[in-house]
Amino acid sequence: MTIIQLEYLLAVANCGSFSKASEVCFVTQPSLSMQIKNLEEELGVTLLDRTKKPVVPTQVGMLVIEKAREAILAYNNVK
């Protein structure tokens, strides 16, 4: 798990779209999608419901997003 993966997850949650999130993060959509897929595989859970438009977090995804916000805030405070 990396800070970048958590930032991408938050971007998708905030934007409701992988393509919009990739624009906000200044990366290609496939790259962003791959990083989130890798995070999901590492955690062994599905974080985002991709069948809905806009994309929405799953129940476990909401918990991870909450922790990701805390982690990024802590990371930025260290910087």
N, CA, C and O atoms as CSV, one atom per row, in Angstrom:
chain,resi,resn,atom,element,x,y,z
A,1,MET,N,N,0.851,-1.170,0.000
A,1,MET,CA,C,0.000,0.000,0.000
A,1,MET,C,C,0.901,1.239,0.000
A,1,MET,O,O,1.869,1.332,0.754
A,2,THR,N,N,0.549,2.178,-0.866
A,2,THR,CA,C,1.341,3.400,-0.954
A,2,THR,C,C,0.446,4.626,-0.762
A,2,THR,O,O,-0.776,4.554,-0.895
A,3,ILE,N,N,1.079,5.729,-0.453
A,3,ILE,CA,C,0.352,6.997,-0.331
A,3,ILE,C,C,-0.306,7.336,-1.668
A,3,ILE,O,O,-1.436,7.822,-1.702
A,4,ILE,N,N,0.394,7.081,-2.751
A,4,ILE,CA,C,-0.158,7.369,-4.084
A,4,ILE,C,C,-1.450,6.585,-4.304
A,4,ILE,O,O,-2.434,7.141,-4.792
A,5,GLN,N,N,-1.456,5.313,-3.952
A,5,GLN,CA,C,-2.674,4.511,-4.108
A,5,GLN,C,C,-3.815,5.093,-3.286
A,5,GLN,O,O,-4.953,5.148,-3.751
A,6,LEU,N,N,-3.515,5.521,-2.082
A,6,LEU,CA,C,-4.557,6.112,-1.233
A,6,LEU,C,C,-5.046,7.432,-1.810
A,6,LEU,O,O,-6.242,7.724,-1.769
A,7,GLU,N,N,-4.129,8.233,-2.349
A,7,GLU,CA,C,-4.533,9.494,-2.979
A,7,GLU,C,C,-5.418,9.236,-4.190
A,7,GLU,O,O,-6.403,9.945,-4.400
A,8,TYR,N,N,-5.080,8.233,-4.985
A,8,TYR,CA,C,-5.903,7.897,-6.154
A,8,TYR,C,C,-7.286,7.415,-5.718
A,8,TYR,O,O,-8.293,7.772,-6.329
A,9,LEU,N,N,-7.329,6.615,-4.676
A,9,LEU,CA,C,-8.613,6.144,-4.153
A,9,LEU,C,C,-9.484,7.320,-3.724
A,9,LEU,O,O,-10.672,7.366,-4.043
A,10,LEU,N,N,-8.899,8.261,-3.008
A,10,LEU,CA,C,-9.658,9.439,-2.578
A,10,LEU,C,C,-10.119,10.269,-3.773
A,10,LEU,O,O,-11.229,10.802,-3.773
A,11,ALA,N,N,-9.275,10.375,-4.780
A,11,ALA,CA,C,-9.647,11.145,-5.967
A,11,ALA,C,C,-10.857,10.526,-6.657
A,11,ALA,O,O,-11.769,11.244,-7.066
A,12,VAL,N,N,-10.875,9.208,-6.790
A,12,VAL,CA,C,-12.022,8.549,-7.419
A,12,VAL,C,C,-13.267,8.734,-6.553
A,12,VAL,O,O,-14.351,9.009,-7.066
A,13,ALA,N,N,-13.109,8.584,-5.258
A,13,ALA,CA,C,-14.254,8.758,-4.355
A,13,ALA,C,C,-14.794,10.189,-4.440
A,13,ALA,O,O,-16.008,10.396,-4.415
A,14,ASN,N,N,-13.909,11.162,-4.538
A,14,ASN,CA,C,-14.331,12.565,-4.604
A,14,ASN,C,C,-14.925,12.932,-5.957
A,14,ASN,O,O,-15.873,13.714,-6.031
A,15,CYS,N,N,-14.370,12.369,-7.027
A,15,CYS,CA,C,-14.806,12.710,-8.385
A,15,CYS,C,C,-15.959,11.841,-8.872
A,15,CYS,O,O,-16.746,12.266,-9.718
A,16,GLY,N,N,-16.059,10.621,-8.338
A,16,GLY,CA,C,-17.098,9.703,-8.788
A,16,GLY,C,C,-16.815,9.082,-10.139
A,16,GLY,O,O,-17.697,8.484,-10.755
A,17,SER,N,N,-15.566,9.228,-10.603
A,17,SER,CA,C,-15.206,8.748,-11.934
A,17,SER,C,C,-13.702,8.510,-11.997
A,17,SER,O,O,-12.909,9.305,-11.493
A,18,PHE,N,N,-13.328,7.397,-12.629
A,18,PHE,CA,C,-11.902,7.121,-12.809
A,18,PHE,C,C,-11.274,8.120,-13.768
A,18,PHE,O,O,-10.149,8.567,-13.547
A,19,SER,N,N,-11.994,8.476,-14.834
A,19,SER,CA,C,-11.422,9.396,-15.817
A,19,SER,C,C,-11.239,10.798,-15.238
A,19,SER,O,O,-10.213,11.432,-15.481
A,20,LYS,N,N,-12.211,11.288,-14.481
A,20,LYS,CA,C,-12.069,12.605,-13.857
A,20,LYS,C,C,-10.965,12.590,-12.802
A,20,LYS,O,O,-10.197,13.545,-12.683
A,21,ALA,N,N,-10.892,11.507,-12.044
A,21,ALA,CA,C,-9.850,11.391,-11.025
A,21,ALA,C,C,-8.464,11.377,-11.656
A,21,ALA,O,O,-7.528,11.967,-11.117
A,22,SER,N,N,-8.333,10.707,-12.791
A,22,SER,CA,C,-7.031,10.666,-13.455
A,22,SER,C,C,-6.610,12.052,-13.923
A,22,SER,O,O,-5.425,12.383,-13.882
A,23,GLU,N,N,-7.556,12.858,-14.362
A,23,GLU,CA,C,-7.250,14.237,-14.755
A,23,GLU,C,C,-6.784,15.048,-13.551
A,23,GLU,O,O,-5.811,15.797,-13.643
A,24,VAL,N,N,-7.468,14.901,-12.435
A,24,VAL,CA,C,-7.112,15.625,-11.211
A,24,VAL,C,C,-5.725,15.221,-10.718
A,24,VAL,O,O,-4.972,16.047,-10.204
A,25,CYS,N,N,-5.398,13.940,-10.882
A,25,CYS,CA,C,-4.115,13.408,-10.400
A,25,CYS,C,C,-3.000,13.517,-11.438
A,25,CYS,O,O,-1.852,13.172,-11.158
A,26,PHE,N,N,-3.338,13.995,-12.636
A,26,PHE,CA,C,-2.354,14.160,-13.715
A,26,PHE,C,C,-1.674,12.846,-14.095
A,26,PHE,O,O,-0.462,12.797,-14.304
A,27,VAL,N,N,-2.479,11.780,-14.181
A,27,VAL,CA,C,-1.992,10.470,-14.627
A,27,VAL,C,C,-2.985,9.923,-15.638
A,27,VAL,O,O,-4.103,10.425,-15.758
A,28,THR,N,N,-2.577,8.901,-16.358
A,28,THR,CA,C,-3.512,8.278,-17.293
A,28,THR,C,C,-4.539,7.467,-16.509
A,28,THR,O,O,-4.276,7.008,-15.398
A,29,GLN,N,N,-5.700,7.304,-17.107
A,29,GLN,CA,C,-6.755,6.543,-16.445
A,29,GLN,C,C,-6.350,5.089,-16.232
A,29,GLN,O,O,-6.619,4.544,-15.162
A,30,PRO,N,N,-5.707,4.430,-17.218
A,30,PRO,CA,C,-5.287,3.044,-16.962
A,30,PRO,C,C,-4.295,2.921,-15.800
A,30,PRO,O,O,-4.347,1.958,-15.035
A,31,SER,N,N,-3.406,3.889,-15.672
A,31,SER,CA,C,-2.433,3.855,-14.576
A,31,SER,C,C,-3.130,3.994,-13.219
A,31,SER,O,O,-2.827,3.265,-12.275
A,32,LEU,N,N,-4.059,4.932,-13.140
A,32,LEU,CA,C,-4.813,5.128,-11.904
A,32,LEU,C,C,-5.631,3.879,-11.575
A,32,LEU,O,O,-5.636,3.423,-10.432
A,33,SER,N,N,-6.313,3.331,-12.564
A,33,SER,CA,C,-7.118,2.124,-12.354
A,33,SER,C,C,-6.269,0.961,-11.870
A,33,SER,O,O,-6.676,0.218,-10.977
A,34,MET,N,N,-5.082,0.801,-12.461
A,34,MET,CA,C,-4.195,-0.286,-12.077
A,34,MET,C,C,-3.744,-0.142,-10.616
A,34,MET,O,O,-3.673,-1.132,-9.888
A,35,GLN,N,N,-3.444,1.071,-10.197
A,35,GLN,CA,C,-3.010,1.289,-8.822
A,35,GLN,C,C,-4.128,0.964,-7.832
A,35,GLN,O,O,-3.873,0.374,-6.782
A,36,ILE,N,N,-5.344,1.338,-8.155
A,36,ILE,CA,C,-6.472,1.027,-7.268
A,36,ILE,C,C,-6.742,-0.472,-7.266
A,36,ILE,O,O,-7.039,-1.046,-6.218
A,37,LYS,N,N,-6.645,-1.106,-8.419
A,37,LYS,CA,C,-6.817,-2.565,-8.492
A,37,LYS,C,C,-5.752,-3.263,-7.649
A,37,LYS,O,O,-6.054,-4.223,-6.941
A,38,ASN,N,N,-4.510,-2.787,-7.722
A,38,ASN,CA,C,-3.431,-3.363,-6.910
A,38,ASN,C,C,-3.722,-3.200,-5.422
A,38,ASN,O,O,-3.474,-4.115,-4.636
A,39,LEU,N,N,-4.243,-2.047,-5.036
A,39,LEU,CA,C,-4.599,-1.806,-3.633
A,39,LEU,C,C,-5.703,-2.767,-3.197
A,39,LEU,O,O,-5.633,-3.351,-2.115
A,40,GLU,N,N,-6.723,-2.930,-4.043
A,40,GLU,CA,C,-7.809,-3.857,-3.726
A,40,GLU,C,C,-7.285,-5.285,-3.584
A,40,GLU,O,O,-7.691,-6.012,-2.677
A,41,GLU,N,N,-6.394,-5.679,-4.471
A,41,GLU,CA,C,-5.826,-7.028,-4.392
A,41,GLU,C,C,-5.002,-7.211,-3.120
A,41,GLU,O,O,-5.077,-8.255,-2.472
A,42,GLU,N,N,-4.221,-6.199,-2.766
A,42,GLU,CA,C,-3.411,-6.277,-1.545
A,42,GLU,C,C,-4.288,-6.412,-0.309
A,42,GLU,O,O,-3.983,-7.183,0.601
A,43,LEU,N,N,-5.387,-5.650,-0.284
A,43,LEU,CA,C,-6.290,-5.686,0.873
A,43,LEU,C,C,-7.273,-6.853,0.806
A,43,LEU,O,O,-7.856,-7.229,1.823
A,44,GLY,N,N,-7.459,-7.425,-0.379
A,44,GLY,CA,C,-8.377,-8.548,-0.536
A,44,GLY,C,C,-9.841,-8.156,-0.490
A,44,GLY,O,O,-10.692,-8.958,-0.107
A,45,VAL,N,N,-10.137,-6.918,-0.883
A,45,VAL,CA,C,-11.521,-6.427,-0.872
A,45,VAL,C,C,-11.775,-5.550,-2.095
A,45,VAL,O,O,-10.839,-5.051,-2.720
A,46,THR,N,N,-13.039,-5.372,-2.426
A,46,THR,CA,C,-13.434,-4.426,-3.465
A,46,THR,C,C,-13.755,-3.108,-2.776
A,46,THR,O,O,-14.605,-3.057,-1.887
A,47,LEU,N,N,-13.081,-2.047,-3.184
A,47,LEU,CA,C,-13.247,-0.748,-2.535
A,47,LEU,C,C,-14.274,0.134,-3.234
A,47,LEU,O,O,-14.914,0.976,-2.604
A,48,LEU,N,N,-14.427,-0.066,-4.548
A,48,LEU,CA,C,-15.309,0.792,-5.333
A,48,LEU,C,C,-16.278,-0.049,-6.147
A,48,LEU,O,O,-15.895,-1.063,-6.730
A,49,ASP,N,N,-17.530,0.375,-6.182
A,49,ASP,CA,C,-18.542,-0.273,-7.009
A,49,ASP,C,C,-18.500,0.388,-8.379
A,49,ASP,O,O,-19.007,1.494,-8.567
A,50,ARG,N,N,-17.894,-0.301,-9.319
A,50,ARG,CA,C,-17.700,0.247,-10.654
A,50,ARG,C,C,-18.943,0.103,-11.525
A,50,ARG,O,O,-18.973,0.635,-12.635
A,51,THR,N,N,-19.966,-0.602,-11.051
A,51,THR,CA,C,-21.176,-0.800,-11.845
A,51,THR,C,C,-22.110,0.402,-11.774
A,51,THR,O,O,-23.045,0.516,-12.567
A,52,LYS,N,N,-21.861,1.283,-10.840
A,52,LYS,CA,C,-22.723,2.453,-10.660
A,52,LYS,C,C,-22.063,3.683,-11.259
A,52,LYS,O,O,-20.837,3.792,-11.299
A,53,LYS,N,N,-22.888,4.598,-11.718
A,53,LYS,CA,C,-22.414,5.883,-12.226
A,53,LYS,C,C,-23.118,6.966,-11.432
A,53,LYS,O,O,-24.342,7.060,-11.523
A,54,PRO,N,N,-22.443,7.767,-10.681
A,54,PRO,CA,C,-20.995,7.778,-10.509
A,54,PRO,C,C,-20.515,6.564,-9.701
A,54,PRO,O,O,-21.288,5.913,-8.998
A,55,VAL,N,N,-19.217,6.287,-9.829
A,55,VAL,CA,C,-18.586,5.209,-9.057
A,55,VAL,C,C,-18.753,5.539,-7.575
A,55,VAL,O,O,-18.531,6.676,-7.158
A,56,VAL,N,N,-19.143,4.542,-6.784
A,56,VAL,CA,C,-19.340,4.765,-5.349
A,56,VAL,C,C,-18.535,3.752,-4.546
A,56,VAL,O,O,-18.294,2.635,-5.004
A,57,PRO,N,N,-18.121,4.149,-3.349
A,57,PRO,CA,C,-17.389,3.203,-2.492
A,57,PRO,C,C,-18.312,2.094,-1.989
A,57,PRO,O,O,-19.502,2.315,-1.766
A,58,THR,N,N,-17.752,0.917,-1.816
A,58,THR,CA,C,-18.462,-0.167,-1.150
A,58,THR,C,C,-18.475,0.153,0.341
A,58,THR,O,O,-17.887,1.146,0.769
A,59,GLN,N,N,-19.143,-0.684,1.130
A,59,GLN,CA,C,-19.152,-0.443,2.583
A,59,GLN,C,C,-17.742,-0.481,3.149
A,59,GLN,O,O,-17.349,0.406,3.906
A,60,VAL,N,N,-16.984,-1.501,2.786
A,60,VAL,CA,C,-15.609,-1.583,3.278
A,60,VAL,C,C,-14.776,-0.460,2.661
A,60,VAL,O,O,-13.851,0.050,3.293
A,61,GLY,N,N,-15.104,-0.080,1.431
A,61,GLY,CA,C,-14.413,1.031,0.783
A,61,GLY,C,C,-14.563,2.320,1.562
A,61,GLY,O,O,-13.614,3.099,1.659
A,62,MET,N,N,-15.746,2.558,2.120
A,62,MET,CA,C,-15.966,3.766,2.926
A,62,MET,C,C,-15.057,3.780,4.152
A,62,MET,O,O,-14.528,4.825,4.531
A,63,LEU,N,N,-14.883,2.626,4.763
A,63,LEU,CA,C,-13.996,2.535,5.925
A,63,LEU,C,C,-12.545,2.802,5.533
A,63,LEU,O,O,-11.825,3.525,6.222
A,64,VAL,N,N,-12.131,2.210,4.418
A,64,VAL,CA,C,-10.754,2.406,3.955
A,64,VAL,C,C,-10.534,3.865,3.552
A,64,VAL,O,O,-9.476,4.430,3.829
A,65,ILE,N,N,-11.513,4.471,2.907
A,65,ILE,CA,C,-11.402,5.875,2.502
A,65,ILE,C,C,-11.247,6.774,3.728
A,65,ILE,O,O,-10.451,7.713,3.718
A,66,GLU,N,N,-12.003,6.484,4.774
A,66,GLU,CA,C,-11.879,7.264,6.015
A,66,GLU,C,C,-10.460,7.161,6.570
A,66,GLU,O,O,-9.864,8.165,6.960
A,67,LYS,N,N,-9.927,5.949,6.603
A,67,LYS,CA,C,-8.557,5.738,7.104
A,67,LYS,C,C,-7.527,6.356,6.161
A,67,LYS,O,O,-6.498,6.861,6.610
A,68,ALA,N,N,-7.801,6.316,4.851
A,68,ALA,CA,C,-6.894,6.916,3.873
A,68,ALA,C,C,-6.811,8.425,4.085
A,68,ALA,O,O,-5.730,9.008,4.002
A,69,ARG,N,N,-7.947,9.054,4.358
A,69,ARG,CA,C,-7.936,10.507,4.640
A,69,ARG,C,C,-7.067,10.809,5.860
A,69,ARG,O,O,-6.279,11.755,5.852
A,70,GLU,N,N,-7.215,10.007,6.896
A,70,GLU,CA,C,-6.415,10.192,8.105
A,70,GLU,C,C,-4.930,9.989,7.806
A,70,GLU,O,O,-4.088,10.756,8.273
A,71,ALA,N,N,-4.614,8.959,7.030
A,71,ALA,CA,C,-3.217,8.650,6.713
A,71,ALA,C,C,-2.581,9.757,5.885
A,71,ALA,O,O,-1.436,10.134,6.133
A,72,ILE,N,N,-3.304,10.280,4.911
A,72,ILE,CA,C,-2.758,11.340,4.063
A,72,ILE,C,C,-2.582,12.622,4.859
A,72,ILE,O,O,-1.598,13.340,4.681
A,73,LEU,N,N,-3.531,12.908,5.730
A,73,LEU,CA,C,-3.398,14.079,6.603
A,73,LEU,C,C,-2.151,13.946,7.480
A,73,LEU,O,O,-1.375,14.894,7.607
A,74,ALA,N,N,-1.962,12.788,8.075
A,74,ALA,CA,C,-0.782,12.554,8.906
A,74,ALA,C,C,0.494,12.657,8.070
A,74,ALA,O,O,1.481,13.247,8.510
A,75,TYR,N,N,0.473,12.088,6.877
A,75,TYR,CA,C,1.631,12.140,5.979
A,75,TYR,C,C,1.976,13.586,5.640
A,75,TYR,O,O,3.142,13.978,5.679
A,76,ASN,N,N,0.956,14.375,5.308
A,76,ASN,CA,C,1.193,15.783,4.958
A,76,ASN,C,C,1.689,16.593,6.156
A,76,ASN,O,O,2.465,17.534,5.990
A,77,ASN,N,N,1.249,16.234,7.352
A,77,ASN,CA,C,1.730,16.930,8.561
A,77,ASN,C,C,3.202,16.641,8.814
A,77,ASN,O,O,3.921,17.502,9.321
A,78,VAL,N,N,3.659,15.448,8.469
A,78,VAL,CA,C,5.067,15.113,8.633
A,78,VAL,C,C,5.919,15.912,7.647
A,78,VAL,O,O,7.009,16.379,7.978
A,79,LYS,N,N,5.401,16.054,6.439
A,79,LYS,CA,C,6.134,16.807,5.420
A,79,LYS,C,C,6.293,18.246,5.864
A,79,LYS,O,O,6.884,19.052,5.146
